């Protein structure tokens, strides 16, 4: 019983089985039934390690687990109990100093964690109870409470969205602290719930807590006036996660479903543990060797003493007669006492002063990082920060670097570069280039220059303005004119021979993906402006300043398997259109093949340049086709089982036979010197893995831009898309792909004498894996003969030059780091990130680096070192890390050599004093 309860409280596996029933507002449903409130954990967050009551015993236990501390404790006790030639103060005082200083340091760090926990737990929230708004502390929230959250506030627990201040029943949130994405995501209220949540009688049946941020399955039973309860399905679009922030919405009401340590954020938190450097572990290994030397010396001297005393007259000389008590003492007890005395006499072969000196060297040496002016960033006016000095030397031994993408490698700032319409390039930047056999020059175009037809241009720009999930936050005064004295002119977009200047790009757009905003802003530059969505009506302003209105019928959301998204809209004239955009590999098979060749060359060139490319297509829907699609979508969205599969079938049915219009190229700007930094690390023999929660296409483009993937790199993809094979189970397809990739990268790879030599082999491989496939690999069952998947996967990764892991949950990032850290050879790992979603992998790695970015300071607070920019990582590892390792290596070797030389004369002196434990030096030398 106790174990089950502890598992339920602290995130064990037992509590993730089955489902839970939640009564909204703690009201019985139906009202005439007896209400027995279920028991769930409270909303307290606990990240501290100690309490007032267990600090002393727990801290002492952890400190005396170190071999050196335990050894000196034993020596001190021997000196106190046995008559030894040296004073107990020589061992006890340094030991007491080290233990006290360490305890104070760890106690202070834990006090800071208690303080941070209290700030979260004592935060005031608004709870709706019996028609009243009551202010409560966050830790007192219970599952079933109805909460009100206002704009820019953080959700105190996981909520189901019941009511929004927006007319369309949506709200926008940012999840930077969860998955690193600072873009706005749209969430929806439960369909058909009453506007007055205070009178809502409903129950929620949902799955038990689990850490996957992107999965949630549940259903709501709504009771009305003795009628049959209506059933509504719940998905991740209805779930607001703890740690996310409400944006562009005045207020929302939601019911708590997961609280405290059962929230998805808490389940993805990796507990902080004390990190120890490899040098410290090697010191412990040396200590065992020197301990053997010490024991052997003591045994030799004890044996020689009793051999010498066995000669007549040597045991009791005339000047040192034994007392009666000494004569009656047991011989073996005397031998053991003498052995301990020799141990104390020679114990300075392992001096406690070395540990004090090493700690001081690390502490003082850490100031070199803080003082380095190259680490100072003028934008934030801060330099590097050292949170722990215990791992300085680890910086010079790193073999694997695990980095986040958004905010670490990139600035998360998408920019529209160019587009291709019907095979003709439209480039926004001022440039002149020869493309596909004809000249493209920005600025006013000559009428004889090749360009797409006006109808195709406008159709393409309408698609960019309609096929997205962008919302307008605010719009400034619009008008024609110059901005900063400059008019942006675009080729081929002229009205009656006059170039139409773009509107001011100061409109506030919010979207779940930054590339969607970049495409909408790109359409603005070409004369089409998205004005917003009001009551299911999308408005756009065309190049002739006419407002076009389209009724939004359905949104076919993006998913990593389809790799495309679509919208179905109806114009004022009654024409029904489907606009679709997505990856080229996803769009090309679904359009007419004669249209593909016009676009393919542009797409391939842009992808090689590291740009994010998307293809755009459209389709006219007849009334019969739309009715069939509409009924299919409504039926699939109400399904309680296999909802995703049913939706996918309808999506695939309608997204066929489309017409290809063109393609776009969007650039995600890299951090300053990101490519040079990655190249320098790879040149030093360090392998770089990118772990991100972002989409595969975006992350892959970033890897090309950072030179982690090069033109000759063969990409091996292990994702949900590659596992889809007709007539085969996913597990069987996974098995085949792993064996195929293992043969390529491991079995058929040329032999290499060193790791660096292998990195420069004739064929480089890049490995791409997503979160869903990684779960299959890590959770494979030995019963189905899948137990070797993890080893195969790891060997493939280690033989690739770079690895990209996309759609990763925070806990999966930590699992990847742990897998490599515990692999053969125990390589030194380093994790670097800037958001709270990176905290788990930062804590798991040997060394954690936080970047002082735009996504809060959670990563910085939990890191071992913090730097302002990614470019500073190069000097931190290749300069500071190398020098730290050289210094500490020389210091440790010097101490062991010094103390061996210090104790050797004492050992030799015993041959001249009859092994009588006489000290060679006076006490103050010790």
C-alpha positions in Angstrom: 0.0 0.0 0.0 2.8 2.4 1.0 4.7 1.7 -2.2 1.6 2.3 -4.4 1.0 5.6 -2.6 4.6 6.7 -3.0 4.5 5.8 -6.7 1.3 7.8 -7.2 2.8 10.8 -5.4 6.3 10.8 -7.0 5.5 9.8 -10.6 5.9 6.0 -10.5 4.7 3.7 -13.3 1.8 2.3 -11.3 -0.2 5.5 -11.4 0.0 5.7 -15.2 -2.3 2.8 -15.7 -6.0 3.2 -16.4 -7.9 6.5 -16.3 -9.1 9.1 -13.9 -12.6 10.7 -13.5 -12.7 14.4 -12.6 -15.8 16.3 -11.5 -15.8 19.8 -12.9 -16.1 22.3 -10.0 -16.5 19.3 -7.5 -20.2 19.2 -8.5 -21.9 15.7 -8.5 -23.0 14.6 -12.0 -25.8 14.0 -12.2 -26.9 16.2 -9.4 -28.9 13.6 -7.5 -26.0 11.2 -7.2 -23.9 10.9 -4.1 -20.6 12.7 -4.6 -17.4 11.1 -3.3 -14.5 13.3 -4.2 -11.5 11.3 -5.6 -8.1 11.8 -4.0 -5.3 13.3 -6.1 -2.0 14.9 -5.2 -1.9 18.6 -4.3 -0.3 21.3 -6.5 2.9 21.7 -4.6 6.2 21.6 -6.5 9.2 20.2 -4.7 12.6 20.5 -6.3 14.7 20.8 -3.1 16.9 18.0 -1.8 16.9 18.5 2.0 14.7 19.5 4.8 15.5 20.9 8.2 15.2 17.5 9.8 17.2 15.4 7.3 19.9 17.8 6.2 22.6 16.8 8.7 22.3 13.0 8.4 21.7 13.0 4.7 24.5 15.5 3.9 27.0 13.7 6.1 26.0 10.4 4.5 26.6 11.8 1.0 30.0 13.3 2.0 31.3 10.2 3.6 30.5 8.2 0.5 33.6 9.8 -0.9 36.5 7.4 -0.3 38.9 10.1 0.9 36.5 11.5 3.5 35.7 8.1 4.8 39.3 7.1 5.0 40.3 10.2 7.0 37.4 9.6 9.3 38.7 6.1 10.1 42.2 7.5 10.6 40.9 10.1 13.0 39.0 7.5 15.0 42.1 5.3 15.2 44.2 8.2 16.4 41.6 9.0 19.1 41.3 5.3 20.3 44.8 4.0 19.8 48.1 5.4 21.2 49.6 6.6 17.9 52.8 8.6 17.2 50.8 11.6 15.7 48.1 13.8 17.2 44.4 13.3 16.2 44.3 17.0 15.4 46.5 16.5 12.3 43.7 14.5 10.6 40.6 15.7 12.4 41.0 19.5 11.8 41.4 19.4 8.0 38.6 16.8 7.8 36.3 19.0 9.9 37.1 22.0 7.7 36.4 20.3 4.4 33.1 18.7 5.7 31.9 22.0 7.2 32.6 24.1 4.1 31.0 21.6 1.8 27.9 21.3 4.0 27.5 25.1 4.1 27.8 25.3 0.3 25.3 22.5 -0.4 22.9 23.9 2.3 22.9 27.3 0.7 22.2 25.9 -2.8 19.3 23.9 -1.4 18.0 27.0 0.5 17.8 28.7 -2.9 15.8 25.8 -4.3 13.4 26.0 -1.3 13.1 29.8 -2.0 12.3 29.2 -5.7 9.7 26.5 -4.8 8.0 28.8 -2.3 7.7 31.5 -5.0 5.8 29.1 -7.2 3.8 27.4 -4.5 2.7 30.7 -2.8 1.7 32.4 -6.1 -1.9 33.7 -5.9 -4.4 32.3 -8.4 -8.1 32.9 -9.0 -10.5 30.0 -8.3 -14.2 30.0 -9.1 -16.2 28.5 -6.2 -20.0 28.8 -5.8 -20.2 31.8 -8.1 -17.4 33.7 -6.3 -13.8 34.5 -7.4 -11.5 33.4 -4.5 -7.8 34.1 -4.3 -5.8 31.0 -3.3 -2.2 30.0 -3.1 -1.1 27.8 -6.0 -0.2 24.9 -3.8 -3.8 24.6 -2.6 -5.3 24.0 -6.0 -7.1 20.6 -6.3 -7.9 18.5 -9.3 -11.4 19.6 -10.4 -11.0 23.3 -9.4 -12.2 25.8 -12.0 -9.5 28.5 -12.4 -9.4 31.9 -14.1 -6.2 32.9 -15.8 -5.6 36.4 -17.3 -3.3 37.5 -20.2 0.4 37.1 -19.7 -0.1 34.8 -16.6 1.4 31.4 -16.4 -0.9 28.4 -16.0 -0.4 27.0 -12.4 -1.4 23.4 -13.4 -2.6 21.4 -16.4 -6.0 22.7 -17.4 -8.8 21.8 -19.8 -10.0 24.9 -21.6 -13.7 25.6 -20.9 -14.2 29.2 -21.7 -12.2 32.0 -23.5 -12.8 35.7 -23.7 -12.3 35.5 -27.5 -15.5 35.2 -29.6 -14.2 32.2 -31.6 -13.6 30.2 -28.4 -9.8 30.0 -28.8 -6.8 31.2 -26.8 -3.1 31.6 -27.6 -0.3 30.4 -25.5 3.5 30.3 -25.6 5.3 27.1 -24.4 8.9 28.3 -24.4 9.4 26.9 -20.9 8.2 23.4 -22.1 9.4 22.7 -25.6 11.5 25.8 -26.4 9.1 27.2 -29.0 8.4 30.8 -28.4 5.7 31.0 -31.0 2.0 31.3 -30.2 0.0 28.1 -30.2 -3.8 28.0 -30.6 -6.0 26.0 -28.2 -9.7 25.5 -28.4 -12.5 25.3 -25.8 -14.5 22.1 -25.5 -17.3 22.2 -28.1 -20.8 23.1 -26.9 -19.9 23.9 -23.3 -22.0 26.6 -21.6 -20.8 30.1 -21.6 -21.4 30.2 -17.8 -18.9 27.7 -16.5 -20.2 28.2 -12.9 -23.4 26.3 -13.8 -21.6 23.6 -15.8 -22.3 20.0 -14.7 -19.8 17.8 -16.3 -17.3 15.0 -15.7 -14.0 14.4 -17.4 -12.6 11.0 -18.0 -9.0 11.1 -19.1 -5.7 9.2 -19.1 -3.4 9.0 -16.1 -0.5 11.5 -16.1 2.2 10.8 -18.6 5.2 13.0 -19.7 4.5 13.2 -23.5 3.7 16.9 -24.1 2.0 16.3 -27.4 -0.4 13.6 -26.4 -3.7 13.7 -24.4 -6.8 11.5 -24.7 -10.0 12.2 -22.8 -13.7 12.8 -23.0 -16.2 15.0 -21.3 -19.7 14.1 -20.2 -22.0 17.1 -20.1 -25.3 16.8 -18.1 -28.3 19.1 -18.9 -31.7 19.0 -17.2 -32.2 15.2 -16.8 -31.3 14.7 -20.5 -29.0 12.1 -21.8 -25.4 13.3 -21.2 -23.7 14.6 -24.3 -20.2 13.3 -25.1 -17.3 15.5 -26.3 -13.9 14.2 -27.1 -10.8 15.9 -25.7 -7.4 16.2 -27.2 -4.1 18.1 -26.8 -5.7 21.1 -28.5 -8.0 21.4 -25.4 -5.1 21.0 -22.8 -3.3 24.0 -21.4 0.0 22.9 -19.8 1.6 24.2 -16.6 4.4 26.5 -17.4 2.8 27.9 -20.6 1.8 31.5 -20.7 -1.5 33.0 -21.9 -1.1 35.5 -24.8 -3.3 37.7 -26.9 -6.4 36.6 -24.8 -7.8 38.6 -22.0 -8.8 35.7 -19.8 -9.7 32.0 -19.9 -11.4 29.5 -17.5 -10.3 26.0 -17.2 -10.6 23.0 -15.0 -7.5 21.4 -13.3 -6.9 17.8 -14.5 -3.2 17.3 -13.4 -1.6 19.1 -10.5 1.7 19.3 -8.7 4.2 16.6 -9.5 1.7 14.9 -11.8 1.8 17.8 -14.4 3.5 17.1 -17.7 6.1 19.8 -16.8 7.0 18.1 -13.5 7.1 14.6 -15.1 9.6 16.0 -17.6 11.8 17.5 -14.9 15.1 15.7 -14.3 16.0 15.9 -10.6 19.3 17.7 -9.9 22.1 15.4 -8.7 25.6 16.1 -7.6 28.0 15.9 -10.6 31.6 14.6 -10.1 34.3 15.1 -12.6 36.3 12.3 -14.2 39.5 13.6 -12.5 37.9 13.3 -9.1 36.9 9.7 -10.0 40.4 9.0 -11.2 41.8 10.4 -7.9 39.6 7.8 -6.1 41.2 5.1 -8.2 44.7 6.4 -7.4 43.7 6.4 -3.7 42.9 2.7 -3.8 46.4 2.1 -5.3 48.1 4.2 -2.6 45.9 2.6 0.1 47.3 -0.8 -1.0 50.8 0.7 -0.8 50.1 2.0 2.7 48.7 -1.3 3.9 51.7 -3.2 2.5 54.1 -0.8 4.2 52.3 -1.2 7.5 52.3 -5.0 7.2 56.0 -5.1 6.3 56.9 -2.9 9.3 54.7 -4.8 11.7 56.2 -8.1 10.6 59.8 -6.8 10.8 59.1 -5.4 14.3 58.0 -8.8 15.7 60.8 -10.6 13.9 63.4 -8.3 15.4 61.8 -8.5 18.9 61.8 -12.3 18.7 65.6 -12.3 19.2 66.8 -12.7 22.8 67.1 -9.4 24.7 65.5 -7.3 21.9 61.9 -7.6 23.1 62.6 -6.0 26.6 65.8 -4.0 26.8 67.1 -3.0 30.2 66.3 0.7 29.6 62.6 0.0 28.7 61.2 -2.8 30.8 57.5 -3.7 30.2 54.8 -3.1 32.8 52.7 -6.0 34.2 49.7 -4.9 32.0 51.9 -4.9 28.9 53.1 -8.4 29.6 49.6 -9.7 30.1 48.3 -8.2 26.8 47.4 -10.7 24.1 50.1 -11.0 21.4 47.7 -10.7 18.5 46.0 -7.7 20.0 49.5 -6.0 20.3 50.2 -6.9 16.6 46.9 -5.4 15.5 47.5 -2.2 17.6 51.0 -1.9 16.1 49.6 -2.3 12.6 47.1 0.5 13.2 49.9 2.7 14.6 52.0 2.1 11.4 48.9 3.0 9.3 48.6 6.3 11.1 52.3 6.9 10.8 52.3 6.4 7.1 48.8 7.9 6.4 50.3 11.1 5.0 50.9 9.2 1.7 47.2 10.2 1.2 47.0 13.8 2.5 43.8 15.6 3.0 45.6 18.8 2.0 45.4 17.6 -1.6 41.6 17.9 -1.6 41.7 21.3 0.0 44.3 22.5 -2.5 42.4 21.0 -5.5 39.1 22.7 -4.3 40.9 26.0 -3.9 42.5 25.6 -7.4 39.1 24.9 -9.0 37.4 27.8 -7.1 40.1 30.4 -7.9 40.6 29.1 -11.5 36.9 29.6 -12.2 37.4 33.3 -12.0 39.4 33.1 -15.3 36.1 32.4 -17.1 34.2 35.2 -15.3 37.0 37.7 -16.0 37.3 36.8 -19.8 36.4 39.9 -21.7 35.7 37.9 -24.8 32.7 36.4 -23.1 31.1 39.8 -22.5 28.0 40.6 -24.5 27.2 44.2 -25.1 23.5 43.5 -25.8 22.7 42.1 -22.4 25.7 43.7 -20.7 26.7 40.4 -19.1 29.6 38.0 -19.3 30.0 34.3 -18.5 28.7 32.9 -15.2 30.2 30.0 -13.3 27.6 28.2 -11.1 29.9 25.4 -10.1 33.7 25.2 -10.1 33.8 21.4 -9.7 33.8 20.6 -13.4 36.3 23.0 -14.9 38.6 20.3 -16.1 35.6 18.4 -17.8 35.4 21.2 -20.3 38.6 20.1 -21.9 37.6 16.4 -22.2 34.2 16.8 -23.9 33.5 14.2 -26.7 29.8 14.8 -27.4 27.9 18.1 -27.5 24.1 18.0 -27.4 22.6 21.3 -28.4 19.1 22.7 -28.7 18.1 24.4 -31.9 15.6 27.2 -31.3 17.3 30.1 -29.5 20.7 28.2 -29.4 21.7 27.5 -32.9 19.2 29.9 -34.4 17.7 33.3 -33.4 14.2 31.9 -34.1 13.7 34.8 -36.5 12.3 33.6 -39.8 12.8 35.8 -42.9 11.1 35.5 -46.3 13.9 35.2 -49.0 12.2 34.4 -52.3 9.4 32.5 -54.0 8.9 30.6 -57.3 5.6 31.0 -59.1 5.0 28.6 -62.1 8.7 28.1 -62.6 9.7 31.8 -62.4 11.7 33.2 -59.5 10.7 36.2 -57.5 13.5 37.4 -55.2 12.8 40.1 -52.7 16.3 41.0 -51.7 18.3 43.4 -53.9 20.3 41.1 -56.1 21.0 40.1 -59.6 21.6 36.5 -60.5 21.3 34.1 -63.4 18.6 31.5 -62.6 17.4 28.7 -64.8 18.6 30.4 -68.0 17.0 33.9 -67.5 18.0 37.0 -65.6 16.2 38.0 -62.4 16.7 41.5 -61.2 14.9 43.1 -58.3 13.2 46.4 -59.0 11.0 47.6 -61.8 10.7 44.9 -64.4 10.8 45.3 -68.2 7.6 44.2 -69.8 9.5 41.7 -72.0 11.1 39.9 -69.0 9.7 36.5 -68.3 7.3 36.2 -65.3 4.3 34.1 -64.3 0.9 35.2 -65.4 -1.0 37.7 -63.3 -3.7 35.1 -62.5 -1.0 32.6 -61.2 0.7 35.4 -59.2 -2.5 36.4 -57.4 -3.6 32.8 -56.8 -0.2 32.0 -55.2 -0.3 35.1 -53.0 -3.9 34.3 -51.9 -2.7 30.9 -50.9 0.0 32.4 -48.8 -2.6 34.7 -47.1 -5.1 32.0 -46.5 -3.3 28.7 -45.9 -2.0 29.3 -42.3 -3.1 29.6 -38.7 -1.8 33.1 -38.2 -3.8 35.6 -36.2 -3.6 39.4 -36.2 -2.8 40.8 -32.8 -2.9 44.5 -33.7 -2.6 46.6 -36.8 -1.1 50.1 -37.2 -2.3 52.8 -39.6 -2.0 51.5 -43.1 -1.5 53.4 -46.2 0.6 53.8 -49.3 3.8 55.6 -49.1 7.4 55.2 -48.3 8.9 53.7 -45.2 12.2 55.2 -44.1 12.4 56.9 -47.5 12.4 53.6 -49.4 9.9 51.7 -51.5 10.4 48.0 -51.9 9.7 47.1 -55.5 9.1 43.5 -56.6 9.5 42.1 -60.1 6.4 41.3 -62.1 3.9 42.8 -59.5 2.7 45.9 -61.3 -0.7 47.4 -61.8 -1.1 49.4 -65.0 2.6 49.9 -65.3 3.0 51.2 -61.7 4.7 49.4 -58.9 2.4 49.1 -55.8 4.5 49.8 -52.7 4.0 47.4 -49.9 2.1 48.2 -46.7 3.9 48.9 -43.5 5.1 45.6 -42.0 4.2 46.7 -38.4 1.2 44.5 -38.0 1.4 42.1 -35.0 1.1 38.5 -36.2 1.0 35.5 -33.9 1.2 31.9 -35.0 2.3 28.4 -33.9 5.2 28.5 -36.3 7.5 31.5 -37.2 7.7 30.4 -40.8 4.0 31.0 -41.2 4.4 34.6 -40.1 7.3 35.0 -42.5 5.2 33.8 -45.4 2.3 36.2 -44.5 4.8 39.0 -44.3 6.3 37.9 -47.6 2.9 38.1 -49.2 2.6 41.7 -47.8 5.7 42.7 -49.7 4.2 41.4 -52.9 1.0 43.4 -52.4 -1.4 41.0 -50.6 -2.1 41.7 -46.9 -3.8 39.4 -44.4 -6.2 41.5 -42.4 -7.3 38.8 -39.9 -9.9 36.2 -39.0 -13.3 37.3 -37.6 -16.1 34.9 -37.0 -14.7 32.2 -39.4 -14.2 34.9 -42.1 -10.7 35.5 -43.4 -10.1 38.9 -44.9 -7.2 39.9 -47.2 -6.4 43.2 -48.9 -5.3 42.7 -52.5 -3.0 44.8 -54.7 -5.9 46.9 -55.9 -6.8 47.8 -52.3 -10.0 45.7 -52.5 -10.9 43.6 -49.4 -11.5 39.9 -50.3 -13.4 37.8 -47.8 -13.4 34.0 -47.5 -15.3 31.8 -45.2 -13.0 29.4 -43.4 -14.6 26.0 -43.5 -11.9 23.6 -42.2 -8.3 23.6 -41.2 -6.4 20.4 -41.9 -3.6 20.8 -39.4 0.1 20.1 -40.0 1.5 16.8 -38.6 4.9 15.2 -39.0 3.7 12.2 -41.0 1.8 14.2 -43.7 4.3 17.1 -43.6 1.7 19.5 -45.0 -1.3 21.5 -43.9 -4.4 22.7 -45.8 -7.4 25.0 -45.5 -10.8 24.7 -47.1 -12.3 28.2 -47.8 -15.4 29.5 -49.7 -15.3 32.8 -51.6 -18.2 35.3 -51.7 -19.0 33.9 -55.2 -19.6 30.5 -53.6 -16.4 28.8 -55.0 -14.9 26.3 -52.7 -11.1 26.0 -52.7 -8.5 23.9 -50.9 -5.1 25.5 -50.5 -2.3 23.2 -49.3 1.4 23.9 -48.4 4.1 21.5 -47.2 7.4 19.8 -47.9 8.2 19.0 -51.5 8.3 15.3 -50.9 4.8 15.5 -49.5 3.3 17.8 -52.2 4.9 16.5 -55.4 3.3 13.1 -55.4 -0.2 14.7 -55.0 0.0 17.2 -57.9 0.2 16.8 -61.7 3.7 15.6 -62.6 4.2 18.0 -65.6 3.9 20.9 -63.1 6.6 19.5 -60.8 9.6 19.9 -63.1 9.1 23.7 -63.3 9.5 24.0 -59.5 11.9 21.1 -58.6 15.1 22.9 -59.6 14.2 26.0 -57.4 13.3 23.8 -54.4 16.5 21.8 -54.6 18.7 24.9 -54.9 17.1 26.6 -52.0 17.3 23.5 -49.8 21.0 23.2 -50.6 21.5 26.8 -49.5 20.0 25.9 -46.1 16.6 27.6 -46.6 13.3 26.1 -45.4 11.3 25.3 -48.5 7.6 24.8 -48.8 5.5 24.0 -51.9 2.1 25.5 -52.5 -0.9 23.8 -54.3 -4.6 24.3 -54.7 -7.7 22.4 -55.7 -11.3 23.3 -56.7 -13.9 21.3 -54.8 -17.3 20.7 -56.2 -20.3 20.8 -53.9 -20.5 17.0 -53.8 -16.8 16.7 -52.9 -17.0 19.2 -50.2 -20.1 17.6 -48.6 -18.3 14.3 -48.5 -15.2 15.8 -47.0 -17.2 17.8 -44.4 -19.2 14.8 -43.2 -16.0 12.7 -43.0 -14.1 15.4 -41.0 -17.0 15.9 -38.5 -17.4 12.2 -37.9 -13.7 11.6 -37.4 -13.3 14.5 -35.0 -16.0 13.1 -32.7 -14.5 9.7 -32.6 -13.2 8.5 -29.2 -10.9 5.8 -30.6 -8.5 5.9 -33.5 -9.3 9.6 -34.0 -6.0 10.4 -35.6 -6.1 7.5 -38.1 -9.7 8.5 -39.2 -8.7 12.1 -39.7 -5.6 11.1 -41.6 -7.7 9.0 -44.0 -10.0 12.0 -44.8 -7.0 14.3 -45.2 -5.3 11.9 -47.6 -8.5 11.5 -49.6 -9.1 15.2 -50.2 -5.4 16.2 -50.7 -5.1 14.5 -54.1 -5.2 15.7 -57.6 -4.1 19.2 -56.7 -2.5 21.8 -59.0 1.0 23.0 -58.0 1.4 26.8 -58.0 4.9 27.5 -56.7 7.3 27.3 -53.8 8.7 29.5 -51.1 12.1 29.9 -49.4 12.4 31.1 -45.8 15.6 31.5 -43.8 15.9 30.9 -40.0 18.7 33.2 -39.1 21.6 31.5 -37.3 23.2 32.8 -34.1 26.3 34.8 -34.6 29.2 32.6 -35.7 27.1 29.4 -35.2 28.5 27.6 -38.3 32.1 28.5 -37.4 31.6 27.3 -33.9 30.2 23.9 -35.0 32.9 23.5 -37.5 35.6 24.2 -34.9 34.1 21.7 -32.5 33.9 19.0 -35.2 37.5 19.8 -36.2 38.6 19.1 -32.6 37.0 15.6 -32.8 33.8 16.5 -30.9 30.6 15.1 -32.2 27.6 17.4 -32.2 24.0 16.2 -31.8 21.0 18.5 -32.3 18.1 17.8 -29.9 15.0 19.9 -30.7 11.3 19.8 -30.2 10.9 21.5 -33.6 9.7 20.0 -36.9 12.1 17.9 -38.9 12.2 20.1 -42.0 13.1 23.3 -40.1 15.7 21.5 -38.0 17.3 19.8 -41.1 17.6 23.2 -42.8 19.4 24.5 -39.7 21.8 21.6 -39.7 22.7 22.4 -43.3 23.2 26.1 -42.5 25.4 25.2 -39.5 27.5 22.9 -41.7 26.6 19.9 -39.5 25.2 18.3 -42.7 27.1 19.0 -45.8 26.3 18.5 -49.5 28.0 15.0 -49.6 26.4 13.9 -46.4 24.1 10.9 -46.8 21.1 11.3 -44.5 19.6 8.3 -42.8 16.1 9.0 -41.6 14.4 7.0 -38.9 11.1 8.7 -38.4 7.4 7.9 -38.3 7.2 8.7 -42.0 9.8 6.2 -43.0 8.2 3.6 -40.8 5.0 3.8 -42.8 5.1 0.9 -45.1 2.0 -0.9 -46.6 1.6 -4.4 -45.4 4.2 -4.1 -42.6 4.0 -3.5 -39.0 5.9 -0.5 -37.7 8.1 -2.7 -35.4 9.1 -4.9 -38.4 9.9 -1.8 -40.5 11.9 -0.4 -37.6 13.9 -3.6 -37.4 14.6 -3.6 -41.2 15.8 0.0 -41.2 18.0 -0.4 -38.2 19.7 -3.4 -39.8 20.1 -1.5 -43.1 21.6 1.6 -41.5 23.8 -0.5 -39.2 25.3 -2.3 -42.2 26.0 1.0 -43.9 27.5 2.9 -41.1 29.2 0.1 -39.0 29.7 -3.1 -41.0 30.6 -1.6 -44.4 32.5 1.4 -42.9 36.2 1.5 -43.7 38.4 0.7 -40.7 39.7 3.8 -38.9 42.7 4.0 -36.5 41.3 6.9 -34.6 38.0 8.7 -34.1 39.2 11.7 -36.0 40.2 9.6 -39.0 36.7 8.1 -39.1 35.2 11.6 -39.2 37.1 12.4 -42.4 36.2 9.2 -44.2 35.1 9.2 -47.8 31.4 9.0 -47.0 29.8 11.0 -44.2 26.4 10.0 -42.7 23.9 12.1 -40.9 21.2 10.5 -38.8 17.7 11.9 -38.3 15.3 10.5 -35.7 12.1 11.8 -34.2 10.6 11.5 -30.7 7.9 8.8 -31.6 10.5 6.5 -33.2 12.9 7.0 -30.3 10.2 5.9 -27.9 9.8 2.7 -29.9 13.6 2.1 -29.7 14.0 2.9 -26.0 10.9 1.0 -24.9 11.4 -2.0 -27.1 10.3 -5.3 -25.5 12.7 -8.2 -25.2 9.8 -10.6 -25.5 9.5 -9.6 -29.1 13.2 -10.0 -29.8 13.7 -6.2 -29.8 16.1 -6.0 -27.0 19.1 -5.2 -29.3 17.4 -2.2 -30.9 19.0 0.2 -28.4 22.5 -1.1 -29.1 22.0 -1.0 -32.8 20.6 2.5 -32.6 23.5 3.7 -30.5 26.1 2.2 -32.8 24.5 3.9 -35.8 24.5 7.2 -34.0 28.1 7.0 -32.9 29.3 6.2 -36.5 27.5 9.2 -38.0 29.2 12.6 -38.2 26.1 14.4 -36.8 22.8 13.3 -35.4 19.5 15.3 -35.5 16.7 14.4 -33.1 13.5 16.3 -33.7 10.1 16.5 -32.0 11.8 15.6 -28.7 10.0 15.9 -25.4 12.3 17.3 -22.7 12.6 14.0 -20.9 13.6 12.3 -24.2 16.4 14.7 -24.5 17.7 13.6 -21.2 17.3 9.9 -22.2 19.4 10.5 -25.3 22.2 12.1 -23.2 22.0 9.4 -20.6 22.2 6.6 -23.3 25.4 8.1 -24.7 26.9 8.9 -21.3 26.5 5.3 -20.2 27.7 3.8 -23.4 31.0 1.9 -23.8 34.0 4.1 -22.9 31.8 6.5 -20.8 32.4 9.5 -23.1 32.2 13.0 -21.6 29.0 14.7 -22.6 28.0 18.4 -22.7 24.5 19.8 -23.1 23.8 23.4 -24.1 20.4 25.2 -24.3 18.6 28.3 -23.4 15.1 27.3 -22.3 13.4 25.4 -19.5 12.8 22.6 -21.9 16.5 22.0 -22.0 16.9 21.7 -18.2 16.6 17.9 -18.1 19.4 17.3 -20.6 21.5 20.0 -19.0 21.3 18.2 -15.6 21.8 14.8 -17.2 25.1 15.6 -19.0 28.5 15.7 -17.4 28.6 19.4 -18.1 25.6 21.7 -18.6 25.8 25.0 -20.4 23.0 27.6 -20.2 22.7 30.4 -22.7 21.4 33.7 -21.5 18.7 33.9 -24.2 15.2 35.2 -24.6 13.4 32.2 -23.1 13.8 33.0 -19.4 16.7 32.0 -17.1 15.6 28.5 -16.1 18.5 26.9 -18.1 21.0 29.4 -16.7 19.9 28.7 -13.1 20.2 24.9 -13.6 23.4 24.9 -15.6 27.0 24.5 -14.5 28.2 27.4 -16.7 26.3 30.1 -18.5 27.5 32.1 -21.5 25.7 34.9 -23.4 26.1 33.4 -27.0 26.7 30.1 -28.7 29.9 31.4 -30.3 31.5 31.6 -26.8 31.4 27.8 -26.5 34.4 27.5 -28.8 36.8 29.3 -26.5 35.2 27.9 -23.4 36.0 24.3 -24.5 39.1 24.6 -26.7 40.9 27.2 -24.6 39.7 27.4 -21.0 38.8 23.7 -20.9 42.1 22.5 -22.2 44.1 24.7 -19.8 42.0 23.7 -16.8 42.6 20.0 -17.6 46.4 20.6 -17.9 46.6 22.5 -14.6 44.6 20.0 -12.6 46.5 17.0 -14.1 49.8 18.5 -13.2 48.6 19.4 -9.7 47.3 15.9 -8.9 50.3 14.2 -10.2 52.6 16.6 -8.2 50.7 15.8 -5.0 50.9 12.1 -5.3 54.6 12.2 -6.2 55.3 14.7 -3.4 53.6 12.6 -0.8 55.2 9.4 -1.9 58.6 11.0 -1.6 57.5 12.5 1.7 56.7 9.2 3.3 59.5 7.0 1.8 62.2 8.3 4.2 59.8 7.6 7.1 59.4 4.0 5.9 63.2 3.6 5.5 63.8 5.1 8.9 62.0 2.2 10.5 64.9 -0.1 9.6 67.1 2.0 11.8 64.8 2.4 14.8 63.8 -1.2 15.2 60.4 -0.6 13.6 59.4 1.2 16.8 57.0 3.6 15.1 59.4 6.4 15.8 58.6 9.5 13.7 61.3 10.7 11.4 60.2 14.3 11.7 58.6 16.4 14.5 54.9 16.9 14.6 54.7 20.3 13.1 56.0 18.9 9.8 52.8 16.9 9.4 
